[in-house]
Amino acid sequence: MMDRPDAAAPRVTVVIPNWNGAHLLPACLESLRRQNFRDFEVVVVENGSTDASAALLARDYPEVRVVALPRNFGFARGVNAGIARARGEWVALLNNDTEAAPDWLAAAMAELDRRPEVSFAASKLLDFRDRKVIDCVADGFTLYGVPCKIGEGERDAGQYAAPFPILSACAAASFYRRALFAEIGDFDADFFAYVEDVDLALRAVLGGHKGIAIPAARVFHLGTASTGGAPTGFTIRLSARNCLWAFFKAMPWPLLPLAFPLALAGQAGMVAQGFTGRRPWLRQNLGAYFRGAAEGFAGLPGIWRKRRAIRRRIGTLAFLRLLLRAEAQWRAGRRRARAVALAPRPVSA
């Protein structure tokens, strides 16, 4: 994967967490072999897989460095183990259920080289099966404590052509300066999986760091492949818990009197939608949702301790503007996605 005759450190370390993904890894790793940009290394974190992943890597991908963990420690702790072994100036996280376009790294590094002020970046994630549908171009987080995927469901018609500032990057295909982790800490291993990327980005922007979306850096994403594709009780429980933790870790004190009632109302509205048919997957997993919320509140003493450790270099109003900008980006994308879905389709002859 690297054309390097010497032992010098690469520019980029691609970290891929893997759990029972032997059926997914070939497409992902072969796409990295096809990259135009060559100054990178690949680290696969074997998160306690019980399938043929380890044998596949040893047999077919000897260029990959493997970090073997004794059991599944989850996404957050898994990628932390990979980041600890990274040698690159930049760490690129990549899910095992992805296929990177051949110019993914070249497009990202060309943009990042022009922007020394940027500490993290998002790729444009496209649906693996229908590659003109956007999965997301960035992540956001709202004042009422709900993460959002910017661009989700839109047809890719060039509306996200130029790089733009973002609040958070989806860790399925994202870039971070390795020095950022030394300053703000790693992904929070207590999250296990889900929302850990938003939590890290919130800590980064509170610390004065900037992020951008790089739409030219394209990655095709299957989505939630390790957990079966559709929302499950497991994913719903962790998401409910982790949203609560991310909210209370990051939200400035002056915003809490406004934000917390909004968060409660938003969650109540979401639960109500489970009964009206708009979110049938939630209605089927309400027990898991409430267990996650209970775990979230039970874990707040530890979250308060982590909150105190966050280095805050921007003020409340600046943080509020970032939240509102991210929500505006998300809502604009939702309007475009709805307009396409409602548009009349041409009648074939």
Secondary structure by P-SEA (a helix, b strand, c coil): cccccccccccbbbbbbbccccccaaaaaaaaaacccccbbbbbbccccccaaaaaaaccccccccccccccccaaaaaaaaaaaccccbbbbbccccccccaaaaaaaaaaaaccccccccccccccccccccccccccccccbbbbbccccccccccccbbbbbccccccccccccccccccccccccccccaaaaaaaaaaaaabbbbbbcccbbbbbbccccccccccaaaaaaaaaaaaaaaaacccccaaaaaaaaaaaaaaaaaaaaaacccaaaaacaaaaaaaaaaaaaaaaaaaaaaaaccccccaaaaaaaaaaaaaaaaaaaaaaaaaaaccccccc
